[in-house]
């Protein structure tokens, strides 16, 4: 796909958008809507990640990294946000930036709605519940970045100079308090638009060395954003002390996920177990067990991809003494057993060859 074809595709409704437009039109009449729902292939919707609120099985518990990444090691996806899609409140385990390429959208966070216009860029950290409404043919570009990608770029000394972006990213690397976001108004800045298009092309075409090129464009994009618009950024962040504590707790869990317990965490930060448990839920929006499982599952995926270790050994290395508990948790996250996941990787590699 070249740039002209990409721009044409942005102005053309895809299959998901066509379905969502039919969904919205059918809702105008109860009888028509019921007929639409009865004829819908729900299994197909689940497989293609189409969200239909009337069918709970299509509604993700949370937008997790693996929900979007075909290759978690790349940790970056840039795509068009589907027009006419049902509006629902959600949070993700990654950073989501959405850019209004053309038209408008309505963003709701913390019970407050705001209309965003062309050139607006909003960055939402992991764990923050929000919704996006695009009920016309406006073009909104989603840029999804794993915490690992953000950390690699913004903990680099070249970036970490107490600027608004690095401070925001580093303090929200894993999970943030409710209502934290960063908003830029860039207007009709053609340079930034072109950079987004180039990132989309790399993400779509996946030619040789696309990961390196995609990361380079990513760095240039945010460098330009800082150069031209840092002084105009609108920030909504939690209390600084709480942000640092949230980051410290999260980092300790991530770095010690093989053996860490709630008791260890309480002793490390000089709190009671009950208090630190409540604190994690309050600051990060999830329980200690959920955050620990997430860290272990990411490590498991890495080992499945990069080694031929037996499943039993992988379970042990990431902190599970019981192999069955590991398999059960892995399947809950990825909808596949570890063995099935490894086989799917082999199939993908054969298709590439």
ZAMITOR-116363 format. One record per residue (C-alpha): residue number from 0; residue in one letter; z, x, y. Coordinates in Angstrom, 1 decimal. Each point is the difference from the previous one (the first is absolute). Layout:
// ZAMITOR-116363
- resi  resn  w  u  v
- NUM  A  Z  X  Y;
...
//
This chain:
// ZAMITOR-116363
- resi  resn  w  u  v
- 0  X  0.0  0.0  0.0;
- 1  X  -0.9  1.3  3.5;
- 2  X  1.6  -1.0  3.3;
- 3  X  -2.6  -2.7  0.8;
- 4  X  0.6  -1.6  -3.4;
- 5  X  3.7  0.2  0.5;
- 6  X  -0.1  -1.7  3.4;
- 7  X  -2.2  -2.7  -1.6;
- 8  X  2.4  -0.5  -2.8;
- 9  X  2.9  -0.4  2.5;
- 10  X  -1.9  -2.9  1.6;
- 11  X  -0.8  -1.6  -3.4;
- 12  X  2.5  -2.2  -1.9;
- 13  X  0.9  1.6  -3.4;
- 14  X  0.8  -2.0  -3.1;
- 15  X  3.7  -0.2  0.8;
- 16  X  -0.7  -1.3  3.5;
- 17  X  -2.4  -2.6  -1.3;
- 18  X  2.7  -1.3  -2.4;
- 19  X  2.6  0.0  2.8;
- 20  X  -2.3  -1.9  2.3;
- 21  X  -0.5  -2.6  -2.7;
- 22  X  3.7  -0.1  -0.4;
- 23  X  0.6  -0.6  3.7;
- 24  X  -2.7  -2.7  0.2;
- 25  X  1.3  -1.8  -3.1;
- 26  X  3.5  -0.2  1.4;
- 27  X  -1.2  -2.5  2.6;
- 28  X  -0.1  -2.7  -2.6;
- 29  X  2.7  -0.4  -2.7;
- 30  X  -2.4  -1.3  -2.6;
- 31  X  -2.5  2.8  0.7;
- 32  X  2.7  2.6  -0.1;
- 33  X  1.3  -1.1  -3.3;
- 34  X  -3.5  0.1  -1.5;
- 35  X  -0.4  3.5  1.4;
- 36  X  3.2  1.1  -1.6;
- 37  X  -0.8  -1.6  -3.3;
- 38  X  -3.3  1.8  -0.2;
- 39  X  1.4  3.4  1.0;
- 40  X  0.0  2.8  -2.6;
- 41  X  3.6  1.2  0.5;
- 42  X  -0.3  2.9  -2.4;
- 43  X  -3.0  1.3  1.9;
- 44  X  2.0  -0.3  3.3;
- 45  X  2.8  2.0  -1.5;
- 46  X  -2.4  2.7  -1.3;
- 47  X  -1.7  0.3  3.4;
- 48  X  3.2  -0.2  2.1;
- 49  X  -1.0  -3.3  1.6;
- 50  X  3.1  -1.6  1.5;
- 51  X  0.3  -3.8  -0.5;
- 52  X  3.5  -1.2  1.1;
- 53  X  -0.2  -3.1  -2.3;
- 54  X  -0.1  2.3  -3.0;
- 55  X  3.1  2.2  -0.1;
- 56  X  -1.6  2.5  -2.5;
- 57  X  -2.4  1.0  2.8;
- 58  X  2.7  0.8  2.4;
- 59  X  1.2  3.6  -0.3;
- 60  X  3.8  0.6  0.0;
- 61  X  -0.8  2.8  2.4;
- 62  X  -3.1  1.9  1.1;
- 63  X  0.5  3.2  -2.0;
- 64  X  -1.9  3.2  0.2;
- 65  X  -1.7  -0.6  -3.4;
- 66  X  -1.1  -3.5  1.2;
- 67  X  -2.7  1.8  2.1;
- 68  X  -0.4  3.6  -1.2;
- 69  X  -2.4  0.6  -2.8;
- 70  X  1.0  3.6  0.4;
- 71  X  3.7  0.3  1.1;
- 72  X  -0.4  3.7  0.6;
- 73  X  -2.4  -0.6  2.9;
- 74  X  2.4  -2.5  1.6;
- 75  X  -2.3  -1.4  2.6;
- 76  X  -2.2  -3.1  0.0;
- 77  X  -2.0  -1.3  3.0;
- 78  X  -1.6  -3.4  -0.3;
- 79  X  -0.7  -3.3  1.8;
- 80  X  2.8  -2.6  0.1;
- 81  X  -1.3  -3.2  -1.5;
- 82  X  -0.8  -2.7  2.5;
- 83  X  1.3  -3.5  -0.7;
- 84  X  2.6  1.2  -2.5;
- 85  X  3.1  -2.0  -0.3;
- 86  X  2.8  1.2  2.2;
- 87  X  3.1  1.1  -1.8;
- 88  X  3.0  2.2  0.8;
- 89  X  0.2  3.2  -2.0;
- 90  X  1.1  3.6  0.0;
- 91  X  -1.5  3.2  -1.5;
- 92  X  1.1  3.2  -1.5;
- 93  X  -2.5  2.0  2.2;
- 94  X  -0.8  0.3  3.7;
- 95  X  -2.5  -2.7  1.2;
- 96  X  -2.0  0.5  3.2;
- 97  X  -2.3  -2.8  1.0;
- 98  X  -2.6  0.5  2.8;
- 99  X  -1.8  -2.9  1.8;
- 100  X  -3.6  1.3  -0.2;
- 101  X  -1.4  -3.3  1.4;
- 102  X  1.5  -3.3  1.0;
- 103  X  3.7  -0.9  -0.3;
- 104  X  2.8  -0.6  -2.5;
- 105  X  3.5  -1.3  0.0;
- 106  X  2.8  2.2  -1.2;
- 107  X  3.5  -1.4  -0.7;
- 108  X  3.1  2.1  -0.6;
- 109  X  3.6  -0.9  0.3;
- 110  X  -0.9  -3.6  0.8;
- 111  X  -2.1  1.0  3.1;
- 112  X  -3.8  -0.5  0.1;
- 113  X  -2.3  2.1  2.1;
- 114  X  -3.7  -0.1  0.5;
- 115  X  -1.7  3.4  -0.3;
- 116  X  -3.4  0.7  1.5;
- 117  X  -2.8  2.5  -0.4;
- 118  X  1.2  3.6  -0.1;
- 119  X  3.6  -0.9  -0.9;
- 120  X  1.5  2.1  -2.8;
- 121  X  3.3  -1.0  -1.6;
- 122  X  1.8  2.2  -2.5;
- 123  X  2.5  -1.6  -2.4;
- 124  X  2.3  2.2  -2.1;
- 125  X  1.1  -0.7  -3.6;
- 126  X  2.5  -2.8  -0.5;
- 127  X  -0.8  -2.0  3.2;
- 128  X  -0.9  -3.6  -0.6;
- 129  X  -2.9  -1.4  2.1;
- 130  X  -3.2  -2.1  -0.2;
- 131  X  -3.5  0.3  1.4;
- 132  X  -2.2  -3.0  0.7;
- 133  X  -3.8  0.4  0.4;
- 134  X  -1.4  -3.6  0.0;
- 135  X  -3.4  0.8  1.3;
- 136  X  -2.7  2.7  -0.4;
- 137  X  2.0  2.6  1.9;
- 138  X  -0.1  3.5  -1.5;
- 139  X  3.3  1.6  -0.8;
- 140  X  0.1  3.4  -1.7;
- 141  X  3.0  0.8  -2.3;
- 142  X  1.0  3.6  -0.4;
- 143  X  2.5  0.4  -2.9;
- 144  X  1.8  3.3  -0.3;
- 145  X  2.6  1.1  -2.6;
- 146  X  3.2  1.5  1.2;
- 147  X  -1.1  3.3  -1.6;
- 148  X  -3.2  0.2  2.1;
- 149  X  2.0  -0.8  3.2;
- 150  X  2.6  2.6  -0.9;
- 151  X  -2.6  2.7  -0.7;
- 152  X  -1.6  -0.5  3.4;
- 153  X  2.9  -0.8  2.3;
- 154  X  2.5  2.5  -1.3;
- 155  X  -2.6  2.7  0.7;
- 156  X  1.3  2.1  3.0;
- 157  X  -3.3  -0.6  1.7;
- 158  X  0.9  -3.7  0.3;
- 159  X  3.7  -0.1  0.0;
- 160  X  0.6  0.7  3.7;
- 161  X  2.2  -3.0  0.8;
- 162  X  -3.0  -2.2  0.7;
- 163  X  0.2  -3.8  -0.4;
- 164  X  -2.1  0.0  -3.2;
- 165  X  1.8  2.8  -1.9;
- 166  X  3.4  -1.4  1.0;
- 167  X  -1.0  -3.5  -1.2;
- 168  X  -1.5  1.1  -3.2;
- 169  X  2.7  2.5  -1.1;
- 170  X  2.9  -2.4  0.8;
- 171  X  -1.7  -2.8  -2.0;
- 172  X  -1.4  2.0  -2.9;
- 173  X  1.3  -2.2  -2.8;
- 174  X  1.5  -3.3  1.2;
- 175  X  0.8  -1.2  3.5;
- 176  X  2.2  -2.7  1.4;
- 177  X  -1.6  -3.3  0.8;
- 178  X  -2.3  -0.3  3.1;
- 179  X  -0.8  3.7  0.4;
- 180  X  -3.6  0.6  1.1;
- 181  X  -2.1  2.1  2.3;
- 182  X  -2.8  -1.5  2.2;
- 183  X  -2.9  1.7  1.9;
- 184  X  -2.5  -1.6  2.3;
- 185  X  -3.2  2.0  -0.1;
- 186  X  -2.5  -2.6  1.3;
- 187  X  -3.7  0.7  -0.7;
- 188  X  0.5  3.7  -0.8;
- 189  X  -3.3  0.9  -1.8;
- 190  X  1.3  3.4  -1.1;
- 191  X  2.9  -1.6  -2.0;
- 192  X  -2.3  -2.7  -1.3;
- 193  X  -2.4  2.6  -1.3;
- 194  X  2.8  2.0  -1.7;
- 195  X  1.1  -3.2  -1.8;
- 196  X  -3.5  -0.7  -1.2;
- 197  X  -0.3  3.6  -1.3;
- 198  X  3.3  -0.4  -1.9;
- 199  X  -1.3  -3.3  -1.4;
- 200  X  -3.2  1.7  -1.2;
- 201  X  2.0  2.8  -1.7;
- 202  X  2.4  -2.5  -1.6;
- 203  X  -2.9  -2.2  -1.2;
- 204  X  -2.6  2.6  -1.2;
- 205  X  2.5  2.5  -1.5;
- 206  X  -2.5  2.9  0.0;
- 207  X  1.0  3.5  -1.0;
- 208  X  3.1  1.3  1.9;
- 209  X  0.5  -3.4  1.6;
- 210  X  3.8  0.3  -0.2;
- 211  X  0.0  3.1  2.1;
- 212  X  -2.5  -1.5  2.5;
- 213  X  2.0  -3.2  0.2;
- 214  X  3.2  1.8  0.7;
- 215  X  -1.8  2.0  2.7;
- 216  X  -1.3  -3.1  1.7;
- 217  X  3.5  -1.5  -0.3;
- 218  X  1.6  2.9  1.8;
- 219  X  -2.7  0.0  2.7;
- 220  X  0.4  -3.8  0.6;
- 221  X  3.7  0.2  0.5;
- 222  X  -0.4  3.2  2.1;
- 223  X  -2.4  -1.9  2.3;
- 224  X  2.3  -3.0  0.1;
- 225  X  2.9  2.3  1.2;
- 226  X  -2.2  1.7  2.5;
- 227  X  -1.3  -3.1  1.7;
- 228  X  2.6  -2.7  -0.6;
- 229  X  3.5  1.4  -0.8;
- 230  X  1.3  -1.0  3.4;
- 231  X  -1.0  -3.6  -0.5;
- 232  X  1.5  -0.5  -3.5;
- 233  X  2.3  -3.0  -0.4;
- 234  X  2.8  0.8  -2.5;
- 235  X  2.3  -2.4  -1.7;
- 236  X  2.4  2.1  -2.1;
- 237  X  3.5  -0.4  -1.4;
- 238  X  3.0  1.8  1.3;
- 239  X  -0.6  3.8  -0.1;
- 240  X  3.2  0.8  -2.0;
- 241  X  -0.9  -2.7  -2.5;
- 242  X  -3.5  1.3  -0.3;
- 243  X  1.2  3.5  -0.8;
- 244  X  2.5  -1.3  -2.5;
- 245  X  -2.7  -2.1  -1.7;
- 246  X  -2.2  3.1  -0.2;
- 247  X  2.8  2.1  -1.4;
- 248  X  0.9  -2.5  -2.7;
- 249  X  -3.6  -0.5  -1.0;
- 250  X  -0.7  3.7  -0.1;
- 251  X  3.0  0.7  -2.2;
- 252  X  -1.0  -2.7  -2.5;
- 253  X  -3.6  1.2  -0.1;
- 254  X  0.9  3.7  -0.5;
- 255  X  2.7  -0.7  -2.6;
- 256  X  -1.5  -3.0  -1.8;
- 257  X  0.3  1.5  -3.5;
- 258  X  3.8  -0.1  0.0;
- 259  X  1.3  -1.6  3.2;
- 260  X  2.5  -2.9  -0.3;
- 261  X  1.6  -2.3  2.5;
- 262  X  3.2  1.9  -0.5;
- 263  X  -1.8  3.3  0.9;
- 264  X  -1.5  -1.6  3.1;
- 265  X  3.4  -1.4  1.1;
- 266  X  1.7  3.4  -0.4;
- 267  X  -2.9  1.9  1.7;
- 268  X  0.2  -2.3  3.1;
- 269  X  3.8  -0.6  -0.1;
- 270  X  -0.1  -3.7  -0.5;
- 271  X  1.3  -2.4  -2.7;
- 272  X  -2.6  -1.1  -2.6;
- 273  X  0.2  -3.6  1.1;
- 274  X  -0.6  1.0  3.7;
- 275  X  -2.9  2.4  -0.8;
- 276  X  -1.6  -2.7  -2.1;
- 277  X  0.2  -2.5  2.8;
- 278  X  -1.2  2.6  2.5;
- 279  X  -3.1  0.9  -2.0;
- 280  X  -1.0  -3.7  -0.3;
- 281  X  0.6  -0.5  3.8;
- 282  X  -1.9  3.1  1.1;
- 283  X  -2.8  0.1  -2.5;
- 284  X  -0.5  -3.6  -1.0;
- 285  X  0.3  0.8  -3.7;
- 286  X  2.8  0.8  -2.4;
- 287  X  0.9  3.5  -1.2;
- 288  X  -1.4  -0.8  -3.5;
- 289  X  -3.3  -1.2  1.4;
- 290  X  -0.5  3.2  2.1;
- 291  X  1.1  2.2  -2.9;
- 292  X  -2.4  -1.7  -2.3;
- 293  X  -2.9  0.4  2.5;
- 294  X  0.6  3.7  0.3;
- 295  X  0.2  0.4  -3.8;
- 296  X  -3.2  -1.9  -0.5;
- 297  X  -1.9  2.1  2.5;
- 298  X  1.1  3.1  -1.9;
- 299  X  -1.0  -1.6  -3.3;
- 300  X  -3.5  -0.7  1.3;
- 301  X  -0.3  3.6  1.1;
- 302  X  1.0  1.3  -3.4;
- 303  X  -2.3  -2.4  -1.8;
- 304  X  -2.9  1.2  2.1;
- 305  X  0.7  3.7  0.0;
- 306  X  1.5  0.7  -3.5;
- 307  X  -0.3  -1.0  -3.7;
- 308  X  3.8  -0.3  -0.4;
- 309  X  1.1  -2.7  -2.5;
- 310  X  1.3  -3.2  1.6;
- 311  X  3.5  0.8  -1.3;
- 312  X  0.0  3.3  1.8;
- 313  X  -1.3  -1.6  3.3;
- 314  X  2.8  -2.6  -0.2;
- 315  X  2.5  2.8  -0.4;
- 316  X  -1.4  2.1  2.9;
- 317  X  0.1  -2.8  2.5;
- 318  X  3.6  -1.1  -0.9;
- 319  X  -0.2  -2.5  -2.9;
- 320  X  2.0  0.7  -3.1;
- 321  X  -1.4  -3.1  -1.6;
- 322  X  -3.8  0.0  -0.5;
- 323  X  -0.2  -3.8  -0.3;
- 324  X  1.7  -0.5  3.3;
- 325  X  -2.6  2.4  1.6;
- 326  X  -2.9  -1.9  -1.6;
- 327  X  1.4  -3.4  1.1;
- 328  X  0.4  1.2  3.6;
- 329  X  -3.4  1.7  0.1;
- 330  X  -1.7  -3.2  -1.3;
- 331  X  1.8  -2.0  2.7;
- 332  X  -1.4  2.2  2.7;
- 333  X  -3.5  0.7  -1.3;
- 334  X  -0.7  -3.0  -2.3;
- 335  X  -0.8  2.6  -2.8;
- 336  X  2.1  2.1  -2.3;
- 337  X  -0.1  3.8  0.6;
- 338  X  -2.3  0.4  -3.0;
- 339  X  -2.4  -2.7  1.3;
- 340  X  0.1  1.6  3.5;
- 341  X  -0.9  3.4  -1.5;
- 342  X  -2.8  -1.5  -2.0;
- 343  X  -1.4  -1.7  3.2;
- 344  X  0.0  3.4  1.7;
- 345  X  -2.1  1.5  -2.9;
- 346  X  -2.4  -2.9  0.3;
- 347  X  -0.4  0.5  3.8;
- 348  X  -0.7  3.8  -0.6;
- 349  X  -2.7  -0.8  -2.5;
- 350  X  -1.6  -2.4  2.4;
- 351  X  -0.1  2.6  2.7;
- 352  X  -1.7  2.5  -2.4;
//
